[in-house]
Amino acid sequence: MTIAAAYRPSRSMPHQLPPLPEEVAPSLESPRAPLRKGRNAPRAAAPRHAGLAERWLATRWSAWTAPLLVLLLWSAATALEWAPPQILMSPWQVALSAVELVESGELPDHLSVSLYRLFAGFALGGAAGLAAGVLLGLSKPLRAYVEPTFNVLRQLPTVALIPLFILVLGIGESFKVFIVAKATFFIVALAAHDAIRNLPARYFEVAAVYRFSRWNVILRIALPAIVPDVLTGVRIALSRSWMVLVGAELLAADSGLGQMMEMGRQMFRLDVVMVGVVLTGVIGFALDRSFRLIEQRLTRWKKG
C-alpha cells in the first residue's frame, strides 16, 4: 500500500464534515475569483474634513496652536481691560520688559545662577539616587532595613523641608543645591529600585551560572537593563527639580530667577514677575524636551 492510499478516506467509513457558514462557503467554492479593485471596491465612509484635520495634526506647527490661543486670549483680556493695567500687563509690555532686563544684564545674571544651582543639585541627587536605588533593588537585607524609612521620607514635600534646610545650611548656595538634590534623589532612586525589582529572574540565574561577582552583576546586567526606566525617572526628576528650585528662590534667596520675581512683586513690577513666569515655563519645557530627545536616542534599540 502506498502512502497516498493509506491516507485516502475509506468508502465504508466516509468522513462527513459539518457544513460551512454561508460567509465562508462562497469564498471556498471559487478560490480564483478576482479581487474587487478600483471603483468597485468598498470604501469606508469618512468625514469630508477628516483629511485636513489629520494633516494639521501631523504637522510640526500644530504644537503652536495652544500657545497662540493663550497669547490671543491674553491680548484680548488686556485690550478689553478685564483686569486693571497694574495687575495684568499686555504681552507687548512684558516683551519690552524682558528686552530691558536682558540689556541691563539683570536677567542673564539671575538665570545663570539658577541654572548652576539646578545642574549642581541635579547631578548630586541623581548620582546618589541611582546608587541607592540599585543597592536597594539588589540587596534584600538592606531593603528590609531601609525601605520603610525610604518610603516615609520620599512622601515628605520638598517645600516643607525648606525651613529645616535653612536652619541647618543657611540661605547660601548649599541650601539651594541640597534642596534640588533632595527633589532629584528620591525620584531617581525609586525609578532604579522599581526597575531592578521588575527585571526577569532569568537574568540573575544566568549571572549565577557564569559566577558573576556582585560588581559584574551591577555593571553587565542591572545597569544596562534598567536604562529606559531610569532615563524616564531622571527626566521627571529634572522637571520637578526646576520647579522646586524656583519655589525655594522665591522664599529664601538673594539671587536667581525666583528672587527676581519676588523683587518684582515687592516693587509692584508685575511685568518683571510675568517675565519670570513665562521664562520659568519655557525653560522647564526646553529641559523636558531636550532630555526626551536624549532618552529616545539612547533607547533606539528598543524600537528594533
C-alpha positions as CSV (number, residue, x, y, z in Angstrom):
1,M,0.0,0.0,0.0
2,T,1.3,3.4,-0.9
3,I,1.4,6.4,1.4
4,A,-1.3,8.1,-0.6
5,A,-3.6,5.1,-0.4
6,A,-3.0,4.8,3.3
7,Y,-4.3,8.4,3.8
8,R,-7.2,8.1,1.3
9,P,-10.6,8.0,3.1
10,S,-12.3,4.6,3.0
11,R,-15.7,4.2,1.3
12,S,-17.0,2.2,4.2
13,M,-16.3,5.0,6.6
14,P,-16.9,8.3,4.9
15,H,-15.8,11.4,6.6
16,Q,-18.5,13.9,6.8
17,L,-17.6,17.5,7.7
18,P,-20.1,19.9,9.1
19,P,-21.5,22.5,6.7
20,L,-19.6,25.7,6.4
21,P,-21.1,29.0,7.2
22,E,-22.7,31.0,4.4
23,E,-20.0,33.7,4.7
24,V,-17.1,31.2,4.2
25,A,-18.6,28.8,1.7
26,P,-18.7,31.1,-1.4
27,S,-15.1,32.0,-1.0
28,L,-14.0,28.4,-0.9
29,E,-16.1,27.4,-3.9
30,S,-14.4,29.9,-6.1
31,P,-10.9,30.5,-4.9
32,R,-9.8,32.0,-8.1
33,A,-12.4,34.8,-8.1
34,P,-10.8,38.1,-8.9
35,L,-10.5,40.6,-6.1
36,R,-12.6,43.7,-6.2
37,K,-10.4,46.6,-7.1
38,G,-10.7,50.1,-8.4
39,R,-14.1,51.8,-8.3
40,N,-16.0,48.7,-7.4
41,A,-14.0,48.1,-4.1
42,P,-15.9,49.1,-1.0
43,R,-14.7,52.2,0.8
44,A,-15.2,53.2,4.4
45,A,-17.2,56.3,4.9
46,A,-15.1,59.2,6.2
47,P,-15.9,62.8,7.0
48,R,-15.1,65.4,4.4
49,H,-12.8,67.3,6.6
50,A,-11.0,64.3,8.2
51,G,-8.0,64.6,5.8
52,L,-7.5,68.2,6.6
53,A,-7.6,67.7,10.3
54,E,-5.2,64.8,10.1
55,R,-2.7,66.7,8.0
56,W,-2.8,69.6,10.5
57,L,-2.3,67.3,13.5
58,A,0.6,65.7,11.7
59,T,2.5,68.9,11.0
60,R,5.0,70.4,13.4
61,W,3.1,73.6,13.5
62,S,0.2,72.0,15.4
63,A,2.2,72.4,18.7
64,W,1.9,76.2,18.4
65,T,-1.9,76.1,18.4
66,A,-2.4,76.2,22.2
67,P,0.3,78.9,22.8
68,L,-1.1,81.1,20.1
69,L,-4.6,80.8,21.6
70,V,-3.3,81.7,25.1
71,L,-1.5,84.7,23.6
72,L,-4.7,85.8,21.8
73,L,-6.7,85.4,24.9
74,W,-4.1,87.3,26.9
75,S,-4.1,90.2,24.4
76,A,-7.9,90.3,24.3
77,A,-8.0,90.4,28.2
78,T,-5.7,93.4,28.3
79,A,-7.3,95.2,25.4
80,L,-10.8,94.8,26.9
81,E,-9.5,95.7,30.4
82,W,-10.8,92.6,32.1
83,A,-8.3,93.5,34.9
84,P,-6.6,96.7,35.9
85,P,-3.4,97.5,33.9
86,Q,-1.4,97.4,37.1
87,I,-2.3,93.8,37.6
88,L,-2.4,92.4,34.0
89,M,0.2,93.6,31.6
90,S,-0.1,93.2,27.9
91,P,2.2,90.7,26.1
92,W,3.9,93.6,24.3
93,Q,4.8,95.3,27.6
94,V,6.1,92.0,29.0
95,A,8.3,91.6,25.9
96,L,9.7,95.1,26.3
97,S,10.4,94.4,30.0
98,A,12.3,91.2,29.0
99,V,14.4,93.1,26.5
100,E,15.2,95.7,29.1
101,L,16.2,93.1,31.7
102,V,18.4,91.4,29.1
103,E,20.1,94.7,28.1
104,S,20.8,95.6,31.7
105,G,22.3,92.2,32.4
106,E,20.0,91.5,35.3
107,L,18.1,88.6,33.7
108,P,21.3,86.8,32.4
109,D,22.8,87.0,35.9
110,H,19.8,85.6,37.7
111,L,19.3,82.9,35.1
112,S,22.9,81.7,35.1
113,V,22.8,81.4,38.9
114,S,19.6,79.4,38.8
115,L,20.9,77.0,36.1
116,Y,24.1,76.5,38.0
117,R,22.1,75.5,41.2
118,L,19.9,73.3,39.1
119,F,22.6,71.3,37.4
120,A,24.8,71.0,40.5
121,G,22.0,69.7,42.7
122,F,20.6,67.5,39.9
123,A,24.0,65.9,39.4
124,L,24.5,65.3,43.1
125,G,21.0,63.9,43.7
126,G,20.9,61.9,40.5
127,A,24.1,60.1,41.2
128,A,23.2,59.4,44.8
129,G,19.7,58.3,43.9
130,L,20.9,55.9,41.2
131,A,23.4,54.3,43.6
132,A,20.8,54.0,46.4
133,G,18.2,52.6,44.0
134,V,20.5,49.9,42.6
135,L,21.6,48.8,46.1
136,L,18.1,48.6,47.4
137,G,16.9,46.7,44.4
138,L,19.7,44.1,44.6
139,S,20.1,43.6,48.4
140,K,17.2,42.1,50.2
141,P,18.6,42.6,53.7
142,L,19.3,46.3,53.0
143,R,15.8,46.7,51.6
144,A,14.3,45.1,54.7
145,Y,16.0,47.7,56.9
146,V,15.9,50.8,54.7
147,E,12.8,50.5,52.5
148,P,10.2,51.6,55.2
149,T,12.2,54.7,56.1
150,F,12.8,55.4,52.4
151,N,9.1,55.3,51.6
152,V,8.3,57.6,54.5
153,L,10.9,60.2,53.6
154,R,10.0,60.3,49.9
155,Q,6.5,61.3,50.8
156,L,7.6,64.5,52.5
157,P,7.1,67.5,50.3
158,T,10.4,69.2,49.4
159,V,8.9,72.7,50.1
160,A,8.0,71.6,53.6
161,L,11.7,70.9,54.3
162,I,12.8,74.4,53.3
163,P,12.7,75.8,56.9
164,L,14.8,72.8,58.1
165,F,17.3,73.2,55.4
166,I,17.6,76.9,56.1
167,L,18.2,76.2,59.8
168,V,20.9,73.7,59.0
169,L,22.5,75.1,55.9
170,G,21.6,78.8,56.0
171,I,20.4,80.7,52.8
172,G,23.7,80.3,50.9
173,E,24.3,78.3,47.8
174,S,24.5,75.0,49.7
175,F,20.8,75.3,50.7
176,K,19.6,75.6,47.1
177,V,21.9,72.8,45.8
178,F,20.8,70.4,48.5
179,I,17.1,71.2,48.1
180,V,17.4,70.3,44.4
181,A,19.4,67.2,45.3
182,K,16.7,66.1,47.6
183,A,14.0,66.6,45.0
184,T,16.1,64.6,42.5
185,F,17.3,61.8,44.8
186,F,14.0,60.1,45.7
187,I,12.6,60.1,42.1
188,V,15.7,58.6,40.6
189,A,16.2,56.1,43.5
190,L,12.6,54.9,43.2
191,A,12.9,54.6,39.4
192,A,16.1,52.5,39.7
193,H,14.7,50.4,42.6
194,D,11.4,49.5,40.8
195,A,13.3,48.8,37.5
196,I,15.6,46.3,39.2
197,R,12.7,44.6,41.1
198,N,10.9,44.2,37.8
199,L,13.8,42.5,36.0
200,P,13.2,38.9,35.0
201,A,14.7,36.3,37.4
202,R,16.4,34.5,34.5
203,Y,18.9,37.4,34.2
204,F,20.2,36.7,37.6
205,E,20.1,33.0,37.1
206,V,22.4,33.4,34.1
207,A,24.7,35.5,36.2
208,A,24.8,32.8,38.8
209,V,25.6,30.2,36.2
210,Y,28.6,32.2,35.0
211,R,29.5,33.0,38.6
212,F,29.4,36.8,38.1
213,S,30.6,38.8,41.1
214,R,28.2,41.4,42.6
215,W,30.1,44.2,40.8
216,N,29.7,42.4,37.4
217,V,26.0,41.8,38.0
218,I,25.6,45.6,38.5
219,L,27.7,46.6,35.5
220,R,26.8,43.9,33.0
221,I,23.2,43.1,33.9
222,A,21.4,45.6,36.2
223,L,22.6,48.9,34.8
224,P,22.1,48.1,31.1
225,A,18.7,46.5,31.7
226,I,17.3,49.5,33.7
227,V,18.4,52.2,31.3
228,P,15.0,53.0,29.8
229,D,13.1,53.2,33.1
230,V,15.9,55.2,34.8
231,L,16.0,57.7,32.0
232,T,12.3,58.3,32.4
233,G,12.7,58.9,36.1
234,V,15.7,61.2,35.5
235,R,13.6,63.3,33.0
236,I,10.8,63.6,35.5
237,A,13.3,64.5,38.3
238,L,14.8,67.2,36.2
239,S,11.5,69.0,35.6
240,R,10.5,68.5,39.3
241,S,13.8,69.9,40.5
242,W,13.4,73.0,38.3
243,M,10.1,73.8,39.9
244,V,11.4,73.2,43.4
245,L,14.4,75.4,42.8
246,V,12.3,78.4,41.6
247,G,10.0,77.9,44.6
248,A,12.9,77.9,47.0
249,E,14.4,81.0,45.4
250,L,11.0,82.7,45.9
251,L,11.2,82.0,49.6
252,A,14.8,82.4,50.6
253,A,17.5,83.7,48.1
254,D,19.4,86.8,47.2
255,S,19.7,85.9,43.5
256,G,18.2,83.7,40.9
257,L,15.1,83.7,38.8
258,G,12.7,83.2,41.7
259,Q,14.3,86.0,43.6
260,M,13.9,88.3,40.6
261,M,10.2,87.6,40.6
262,E,10.0,88.2,44.3
263,M,11.7,91.5,44.0
264,G,9.4,92.5,41.1
265,R,6.4,91.7,43.3
266,Q,7.7,93.8,46.2
267,M,8.3,96.7,43.8
268,F,4.9,96.3,42.1
269,R,6.7,95.5,38.8
270,L,4.3,92.8,37.6
271,D,5.8,93.0,34.2
272,V,9.0,91.6,35.7
273,V,7.0,88.9,37.5
274,M,5.4,87.9,34.2
275,V,8.8,87.7,32.5
276,G,9.9,85.3,35.2
277,V,6.7,83.2,35.0
278,V,7.0,82.9,31.2
279,L,10.7,82.2,31.3
280,T,10.2,79.5,34.0
281,G,7.7,77.7,31.9
282,V,9.8,78.0,28.7
283,I,12.9,76.7,30.4
284,G,11.1,73.8,32.0
285,F,9.6,72.8,28.6
286,A,13.0,73.1,27.0
287,L,14.7,70.9,29.6
288,D,12.0,68.2,29.3
289,R,12.0,68.2,25.5
290,S,15.8,68.1,25.4
291,F,16.1,65.2,27.8
292,R,13.2,63.4,25.9
293,L,15.3,63.6,22.7
294,I,18.3,62.2,24.6
295,E,16.2,59.4,26.0
296,Q,14.9,58.5,22.5
297,R,18.4,58.4,21.2
298,L,19.8,56.2,23.9
299,T,16.9,53.7,23.7
300,R,16.7,53.3,20.0
301,W,17.5,49.6,20.4
302,K,14.0,49.1,22.0
303,K,12.3,50.0,18.7
304,G,14.4,47.4,16.8
